[in-house]
Amino acid sequence: MEEKKTIDWTTLWKKDDWMSVWIGFIILIIFLAGATFKLPSWRWMTDGAFNEKINGYVKKAEALAKDAEAKGETGILAQTQSLKNALDGKDRKAIGNTAGDLEKAAKGAKDKDVAKKADKLGKDLKRDATSTIGKVLSGANLLQALYLLIGLWILGAIGMAFMGMSVGKFTLGFPIVYILSAVSFFIAGNTTVSYYGLEVVFWALLIGLLISNTVGVPDWLKTAVKTEFFIKIGLVLLGAEVLFTTIAKVGAYGMIQSIIVIFAVFYVCYWVAKKIGLDDEFASILGTAVSVCGVSAAIAAGGAVKGDQKKVSHTISLVLLCAIPMLIFQPLIAKAVGMAPAVAGAWIGGTIDTTGAVVAAGAIAGEAAMAVAVVVKMAQNVLIGVVAFILAIWFTFKGQAAGEKPSAMEIWFRFPKFVVGFIIASIVFSFFMPEASAKAVTSVTAGLRGWWFTLAFLCIGLDTQFKELVSMGGGKPAAAFLIAQAFNILWTLLFAWLIFGGVIFPVPKF
């Protein structure tokens, strides 16, 4: 009889599953203790793009001036006139300064409606006027980028040391991985690029793929290509952002839709994958990715089934490639057919597989749709742990001889430990902290989570070659994924209409 598994306490620091949890907790504790950190800014707008927006800002300024005059807000009226003069001159620096003055004047306005409009106009215009390449490449901003590099390196080096890996080799390669990730942020930071929903992880993956499939990745750089370690840290931080109080805003609506969608879409994907000849492991990873929330779910599923990392990377590539046309066409379709904002948001949030793409698509569909889409996506994110747990139990049973029951230890051995970190972070930030304090911390850690994800996606690209993608399964994984995604789009649309469209339940208010 095979010897039963016992607890190996060294896994608490020798495996990236656990080490990612500790690093994630260290980050959260640091900021819970009151530490502050300003992340480098990457947003920039060309002069041409800014000038195209000036006419729109002039109209808003004129409308504000009329309201201010009618309400007797002379201070706002004077600043609005100064702003119009600055806009006519098209001097971005002068416009930014005048917009800042309008923002200050808004604080002294007595009429709340006028004050709100003035504050928003001042903030929006100041942000656009000051979002220049010069600001991104300024000494102060690059210094913040250097501080971030040092901080991420320290955390990564701690992990390498405890896991018994070479800190020296990691130190040699990590700055390059970081710089390439920073380039991704710079490209994605362009307002025109971001408008079309091409988020930073897409550029990171693309840069990585271009390098790996052209010049290749040298051995010294491979020592810093730690995909799973980086992304698992990011997922632990994501747990702190997934607040159960936020999910409660959709009540049973979001959860009902998420549960119906997840299990139906998973089954269809798994069935199709098996029919065309894929193994249980690959079918489960694909099914979880397309049904739950894409990248995060694929990583969790891969951990639960102890899957091949190449299968996980292949699935992630499919998720990202498929997300681009979906984030463009779904909101356009929603607008074209006059879809209700709640239905459009629930449809977008339930189908598009990356949170960033959900936000981008929701923004195209409208603010109301975006709010619903984000919350529905969060509801799906909550279920990552549930799905991972079910897969861990299922594959544990599959690995047993007929008539044998798996022990709890065997189930625990298979369960991805970083999911535990995700759940603990979510519970602590949801129930043991004031919502305001939780959001204050996550406003910083969300940016850091984005960095860990970007590092991971760059590494996925660096570790992926097209010839391997083509050879893997002979196109069968892509076929299964696309068929399941098509079903996902139609199935989710049906239940978004039934649940959020007032057919079964009253239309929810957000």
Residue pairs with C-beta under 8 A, 6 or more apart in sequence:
4 407
4 409
4 410
5 407
5 409
5 410
5 413
6 409
7 409
11 17
11 18
12 18
13 19
13 22
13 162
13 163
14 162
14 163
14 164
15 163
15 417
16 159
16 163
16 226
16 228
16 229
16 232
17 232
17 303
17 416
17 417
17 418
18 417
18 418
19 159
19 162
19 163
19 229
20 159
20 228
20 229
20 232
20 233
20 235
20 236
20 418
20 421
21 232
21 236
21 417
21 418
21 420
21 421
23 155
23 158
23 159
23 233
23 236
24 232
24 233
24 235
24 236
24 237
24 239
24 418
24 421
24 425
25 236
25 421
25 425
26 155
27 155
27 233
27 237
27 445
27 448
28 237
28 240
28 425
28 441
28 445
31 37
31 441
31 444
31 445
32 441
36 444
37 147
37 148
37 151
37 444
38 144
39 144
39 148
39 444
39 447
39 448
39 451
40 141
40 142
40 144
40 145
40 148
40 182
40 185
41 135
41 136
41 141
41 189
42 136
42 182
42 185
42 186
42 188
42 189
43 127
43 131
43 136
43 189
43 191
43 194
44 131
44 132
44 133
44 135
44 136
44 186
44 189
44 190
44 191
45 128
45 131
45 132
45 190
45 191
45 192
46 190
46 192
47 92
49 191
49 192
50 92
50 128
50 129
51 90
53 128
54 87
54 90
57 87
57 121
57 125
58 84
58 87
58 88
60 121
61 80
61 83
61 84
61 87
61 121
62 84
64 76
64 80
64 114
64 117
64 118
64 121
65 77
65 80
65 81
65 84
67 73
67 113
67 114
67 117
68 74
68 76
68 77
68 80
68 114
68 118
69 77
71 111
71 113
71 114
73 109
73 110
73 111
73 114
75 105
75 108
75 109
76 102
76 105
76 106
76 109
76 114
76 115
76 118
78 105
79 98
79 101
79 102
79 105
79 118
80 102
80 118
82 98
82 101
82 102
83 95
83 98
83 99
83 101
83 102
83 121
83 125
85 98
86 94
86 95
86 97
86 98
87 95
89 95
92 129
92 130
92 132
93 129
95 125
95 129
96 125
96 126
96 129
96 130
99 121
99 122
99 123
99 125
99 126
99 129
100 122
100 126
101 122
102 118
102 121
102 122
102 125
103 118
103 119
103 122
103 123
103 126
104 122
105 118
105 122
106 115
106 116
106 118
106 119
106 122
107 115
107 119
109 115
109 118
128 191
131 191
135 141
136 186
136 189
145 182
148 451
149 175
149 178
152 174
152 178
152 451
152 452
152 455
153 171
153 174
153 175
153 178
155 233
156 170
156 174
156 224
156 226
156 229
157 167
157 170
157 171
159 229
160 166
160 167
160 170
161 167
165 223
166 223
169 220
169 223
169 224
170 223
170 224
170 226
172 220
172 223
172 224
173 220
173 221
173 222
173 223
173 224
173 225
174 224
176 221
176 224
177 221
177 224
177 225
177 455
177 458
177 459
177 462
178 455
180 204
180 207
180 208
180 211
180 458
181 204
181 451
181 454
181 455
181 458
183 203
183 207
184 200
184 201
184 203
184 204
184 207
184 454
184 458
185 200
185 454
187 193
187 200
187 203
188 194
188 198
188 199
188 200
188 202
188 203
194 360
196 328
197 324
197 327
197 328
197 356
197 357
197 360
197 361
197 364
198 324
199 354
199 356
199 357
199 360
200 356
200 450
200 454
201 295
201 320
201 354
201 356
201 453
201 454
201 457
202 320
202 324
202 457
204 454
204 455
204 457
204 458
204 461
205 317
205 320
205 457
205 458
205 460
205 461
206 461
207 458
207 461
208 457
208 458
208 459
208 460
208 461
208 462
208 463
208 464
209 461
209 464
209 466
210 461
211 217
211 461
211 462
212 461
212 462
212 463
212 464
212 465
213 465
213 466
217 225
217 462
217 463
221 462
222 462
225 459
225 462
225 463
226 459
227 309
227 313
227 456
227 459
227 460
227 463
228 299
228 309
228 456
230 452
230 453
230 455
230 456
230 459
231 295
231 299
231 452
231 453
231 456
231 457
232 299
232 418
233 452
234 449
234 450
234 452
234 453
234 456
235 296
235 299
235 300
235 418
235 419
235 421
235 422
236 418
236 421
236 422
236 425
237 425
237 445
237 446
237 448
237 449
237 452
238 296
238 381
238 422
238 449
239 421
239 422
239 423
239 424
239 425
239 426
239 429
240 425
240 426
240 428
240 429
240 438
240 441
240 442
240 445
241 429
241 442
241 445
241 446
241 449
242 378
242 381
242 382
242 422
242 426
243 426
243 429
243 430
243 435
243 438
244 382
244 426
244 427
244 430
244 431
245 430
245 435
246 375
246 378
247 254
247 255
247 375
247 378
247 379
247 382
249 375
249 510
250 372
250 375
250 376
250 379
250 508
250 510
251 508
253 346
253 499
253 500
253 505
253 508
254 346
254 375
254 376
254 378
254 379
255 379
256 495
256 499
257 346
257 350
257 376
257 379
257 492
257 495
257 496
257 499
257 500
258 350
258 376
258 379
258 380
258 383
259 383
260 495
261 291
261 350
261 380
261 488
261 491
261 492
261 495
262 291
262 292
262 380
262 383
262 387
263 291
264 291
264 491
265 287
265 290
265 291
265 484
265 487
265 488
265 491
265 492
266 287
266 288
266 290
266 291
266 292
266 387
267 287
268 483
268 484
268 487
268 488
269 283
269 286
269 287
269 290
269 291
269 480
269 481
269 483
269 484
269 487
270 283
270 284
270 286
270 287
272 479
272 480
272 483
272 484
273 282
273 283
273 286
273 287
273 476
273 477
273 480
274 280
274 283
276 476
276 479
276 480
277 476
278 286
278 473
278 476
278 477
278 480
280 305
280 395
280 398
281 305
281 307
281 308
281 311
282 307
282 311
282 473
282 477
283 480
284 301
284 304
284 305
284 307
284 391
284 395
285 298
285 301
285 302
285 305
285 307
285 311
285 312
285 315
286 315
286 318
286 477
286 480
286 481
286 484
287 301
287 484
288 297
288 298
288 300
288 301
288 387
288 391
289 295
289 297
289 298
289 301
289 315
289 316
289 318
289 319
289 353
289 481
290 319
290 353
290 481
290 484
290 485
290 488
291 297
291 484
291 488
292 380
292 381
292 383
292 384
292 387
293 353
293 354
293 355
293 377
293 380
293 381
293 384
294 316
294 319
294 323
294 353
294 354
295 316
295 319
295 320
295 353
295 354
295 453
296 381
296 384
297 353
297 384
297 387
298 312
298 315
298 316
298 319
299 312
299 316
299 416
300 384
300 385
300 387
300 388
300 416
300 418
300 419
301 307
301 312
301 387
301 388
301 391
302 308
302 309
302 311
302 312
302 416
303 388
303 415
303 416
303 417
303 418
303 419
304 388
304 389
304 391
304 392
304 395
304 414
304 415
304 416
305 391
305 392
305 395
305 414
306 395
306 414
310 468
310 472
311 472
311 477
313 460
313 463
313 464
314 464
314 469
314 472
314 473
314 477
315 477
315 481
316 457
316 460
317 460
317 464
317 469
318 477
318 478
318 481
319 353
319 354
320 354
320 457
322 353
322 481
322 482
322 485
323 352
323 353
323 354
323 357
324 357
326 351
326 352
326 357
326 361
326 485
326 489
327 352
327 357
327 358
327 360
327 361
327 364
328 361
328 364
330 347
330 348
330 351
330 352
330 361
330 365
330 489
331 344
331 348
331 361
331 362
331 364
331 365
331 369
332 364
333 339
334 343
334 344
334 347
334 348
334 365
334 369
335 344
335 364
335 365
335 366
339 347
340 500
340 501
340 507
341 365
341 366
341 368
341 369
341 372
342 368
342 369
342 372
342 500
342 501
342 507
342 508
342 510
343 496
343 497
343 500
343 501
344 365
344 366
344 369
344 372
344 373
344 496
345 362
345 365
345 368
345 369
345 370
345 371
345 372
345 373
345 374
345 376
345 500
346 372
346 373
346 376
346 492
346 496
346 499
346 500
347 492
347 493
347 496
348 358
348 361
348 362
348 365
348 369
348 373
349 358
349 362
349 372
349 373
349 374
349 375
349 376
349 377
349 380
350 376
350 377
350 380
350 488
350 492
350 495
350 496
351 485
351 488
351 489
351 492
351 493
352 358
352 361
352 377
355 374
355 377
355 381
358 373
358 374
358 377
359 370
359 373
359 374
361 373
362 369
362 370
362 371
362 372
362 373
362 374
363 370
365 373
368 510
371 510
372 500
372 510
375 510
382 426
384 419
384 422
385 419
385 422
385 423
388 415
388 416
388 419
389 415
389 419
392 411
392 414
392 415
392 416
393 406
393 411
395 414
396 406
396 410
396 411
396 414
397 406
399 406
400 406
429 438
429 441
429 442
430 438
497 503
498 504
499 505
500 507
500 508
501 507
